[in-house]
Amino acid sequence: MPSFKSNLDIQQNQLLNAVLHNLPDLPQDPVEGQLYYNSGKFTAYLWNGSYWVPWGESAGGGQVQQVKQYMLNIPNPSSKSAMVFVRLYEDQTVVRIDSHFSNESRVDFNIECRTVVNDQGLLLTQLPMQAAYTGTETTVFSFSSLSKDNWLYFSLFAADGAVGTPAEGEAAVAGGEGLPPTEAPADGEILGLLTITITCVIR
């Protein structure tokens, strides 16, 4: 197979019958603007220099589905960072959750789907998700089906091994069935920026 070591200028001619690189998982060492097609998720992704962003529409099962994406930025997360961050106006399915923390600390967190804002809901993953400096992705869910008029709720679970506590007036959220309940350590901020991106397709 020929390999090009420099840019290929086709001088405004059409690129006919082209197919994106098909892979079951993320390409290694991407460069800004790189595209690939995830054959397991039936979705194309674009590397924006920091994250893989869904590109275009998903066409799983022969049916075109609209891709939705929700981003949450939390500076200096602490146990009081628990919050509802989006209301859902369409039935959706989570296909990907990306997370990143701006320094070398690790932050563990939960995302719930709540039918009532103040009532504990269903965790999207059985174990808490992790955000690290290198960036992490979650694709294995215990619950990924999101219904219209529900709410996505974020809660900090742990930072560098310390279990987080809920905000005042909120119920403690355990990390899934079989895990011990949360305890109450000192309430301290974790300096840095937590970024979470949830990618869904409309059902």
N, C-alpha and C positions, 0 to 999 in steps of 0.2 A: 504494500500500500504506500503510495507516495506521501512524503512528509514535507511540508513547507516551513522553512525557518524564518520567513519574512512575510510581511503583509502581501496579500494578493489583491491587486487592483483590476477589477473587471470592467472599469471605465463605463459605468452606468448601464451595463448590460444586465439582463435578467439572470438570476440564479434559478435555474429550472430544476424541478423535481428534487429539491433539497430536503433533507430530513435532519432534524436535530439529533445530536448525540443521545442515544438511548442508553440509560443506565438504571440499575435498580437502587442505587444509592448516590450520594453526593460525589462529584468529581473532587479530586485532591488538588490543593494549591491553585484555586481559581484566580482569575484576573478580572478586574472590573469590566462588566459588559458581557461576560461569558454566559452562554445559554446551554441548557441541557434539558432532556425530557425524561422525567422519572416514570419508568415503565410500570412501577408498582402502584403509583398514585394517580397515573393518567394525567399528569400536570407538568407543564413546562415551567422552569425556574430561571430567573436572571440574577446573576451575582452583582450587587450594587456597590461592591467594595467592602461591605460589612456583613450583609446577610443575603441568603437566597430568597428572592421575592417571587411569588407566583406570577407568571407571565401569560397574559391572555386568559383563556378559559380552560376548565377541565372537561374532558370528554370521556369519562369513565363509563363503561358498559354501553358505549355507542350513543350516549345521551349527553349533550352539551350542558355543563353546569357552570353557573357563575361563581367565581372565586371571590370570597370576602376576606379581608385581613383587618385585625384589630391590634393596635400597638399601645402598650402601657409603659410609661417612663416614670420611675419612682426615684427621686434623689434621696440619698441617705436613708434607706429603709430602716424601720424599727418596728417593734411590736404594734405600734399605733398606725402602721401603714395599711392595715386591713381596710378594704374598700370595695364597693360595687363600682365597676368601671365601664360597663356597657350593658345596654338593654337590647335584646334581640327582637328584630321586627320580622324575621323570616325563619322558617325551619332550616337548620344547618347541621353539617357534620364536620367535626374537627379533623383535619388531615395532618396537621403539623403544629408544633409549638416550639418556637425558638426563644432562647434566653441568653442573656449576656450580662456580666457585671464588669464595671469599668476598672476595677483593680483586681489584685490576686486573691482577695477574699472570696469565699464561696457562700452563696445565699440559697437556702432551700425554701420553697414556697409551695402553696397549694392554689389551684383554681377550682372553684365550685360552679355548678350551674344551679341557681336558686329559682324556685317558682315564686317565693315571697322574699322580699329583700332582707327582712330581719330574721328569717328562719334558715337554719343550716340546710344546705343542699347536697347534691351528689358531687363527689370529687371526680375530676376528669381522669386522674391517674390513681392507681392504688397506693403508690408511694409518692412522697413529695418530689417535686421537680427541683432541679438544681440549675443555678446560674453561676457561671465561672468566667474568668477573664478570657479564656480561649473560646467561649461560646459553646452552648450545648443545644441539642435538639431532642425533643420527645416525640416519638411516633407510636408508642405502645400505650393504649388507653384502656382503662376499665370502663369508661363512659365517655363517648364522644358525640352522642346524639343530642343536639341542642334544639329545644322547641321554641317557637315564637312566643314572645312576651315573657320569656325567662330572663334572668340576669346572670352575668358572669361576675363572680366575686373573688377577689384576690386576698390571700392572707399569708403573711410571712410565717414560715415554719421554723427555720433555723438559720443561723449564720455561723460558719466555722465551728459547727458542732453544738452550739448552744440553742436549745429549743426555744422558739419564739412564743410570745403570749399574744392573745387577741387584744384588740382595742377595748377600752372600758365599755362595759355593757354588751360585749359580744361573747358568744359561746366559744369555748376552746375547740379547735379543730384538730383531731388526731390525724395521723398520716395514713389512714386506711385501716381496714379490718385487720385485727391481730397486732396492731402497734399500740404501745402504751400511750395514755393521754398526755397532752402537753403539760409541762410544768411552768413555773413562773420565775425565770431568772431576772437579773437586773435589766431594766429597760434601757438599752443603749442603742444609739444609731450605729449603722455600719456605713462608714463614709464611702461614698461612691454612687454611681448611677446604675440602677437595675433597669434593664430593658427587656420586655417580654413581647413577642409577636405571635399571635394566634392566627393560623390560616384555616379557613373553613370553605366548604362548598355548599351552595344552596341545594337543599333536597327537593 
